[in-house]
């Protein structure tokens, strides 16, 4: 029977052909136009579908992936899905190694394909035997008839984008853009697309977007490795330089942070209807920073790597955003003005660190307060005693009334000056910390999450 017209032979053949759309609301304050390629519309949900299929096709042609073999890869999740999808169609087994900062959705997706998943710690050096780079390599050396994909140093990664992704964008746009931008990780997208566009368009600019904590942009600008530090963004940045990087075809860099990227990711959904991952928010932040420096307007094309459904428990979860201090706080008001608005007295009641638990309980009961700062003879803060945390240990007999108050100290507080902005302490309050407010080093008041809620209700119209 002949194949139905308009159909594809399998899901792998459905990769590619993703649309390019214009942003209409985000970026309305800049004169340049921003266009985004929605790679999350690939069947596996990301641009990594392309490299998964291309790298494995090449491995079969070269004889490095043999029939009945096991595909092994260290991945942030998206490449794993691309590889697993190809493996399902062609009958191969998979083992994937992920860092523990990856979202639960990514891990669940890979296991749903029948792949085995090994989770490794994030905050270790690449050469550390516990890193997902090292574990991937070790597995490939010990498991018979296995193929280690190694997307970082496998140059078929960037060739995927040189031979497929970039030509597709060029055909879609007829080259009608001034600048191409993408976040960087393995280096394949920016390097492959950069090379192709440079060959086709003499004046095009290629801008990489890196994240704070990564060493890539710093290395590109200075030739120095620099020191990496931890960040939360997934699929962006590196703590080493993969071989896929071709810095000669990258003109400049923008560097963005976790919080601004996550907030922009949420804005993309709310304002543009684009349900993309955290790297998309990072890309848009980088594009806006770049556009604000321009002397004349440009058409900016950005590749958005993956879908937002893999971050439902993180970026799109209010509790996760709050608990990690990422929700935006727009209260540019000094803490002293908040206290004044609430008519909170500056006659702060405290207790010395020589007092007993019984004396603290009596004082809190007499004054009708639930939290009591403890200070030493010099007036320095030593801790905080709260009614809530005293109740259970006193009832259970763990503490007696004669015990020193230092046994019951709660260290979950932040010391701030009354002249600090409320926005500077909002993240701590969201994490249920108490703010001890000082004036010239001396404690004058306590600010809690309830105080902020009362302040909001007085000052904001609903």
Secondary structure, 3 states (H helix, E strand, C coil): CCCCCCCCCCHHHHCCCCCEEECCCCCCCCCCEEEEEEHHHCCCCECHHHHHHHHHHHHHHHCCCCCCCEEEEECCCHHHHHHHHHHHHHCCEEEEEEECCCCHHHHHHHHHCCCEEEEECCCCCCCCCCCHHHHHHHHHHHCCCEEECCCCCCCHHHHHHHHHHHHHHHHHHCCCCCEEEEECCCCHHHHHHHHHHHHHCCCCEEEEEEECCCCHHHHHHHCCCCCCCCCCCCCCCCCCCCCCCCHHHCCEEEEECHHHHHHHHHHHHHHHCCCECHHHHHHHHHHHHHHCCCCCCCEEEEEECEEHHHHCCCCCCHHHHHHCCCCCCCCCCEHHHHHHHCCCCCCCCEEECCCEHHHHHHHHHHHCCCEEEEECCCCCEEEEEEHHHHHHHHHCCCCCCCCEHHHHCECCEEEEECCCEHHHHHHHHHCCCEEEEEECCEEEEEECHHHHHHHHHHHCCC
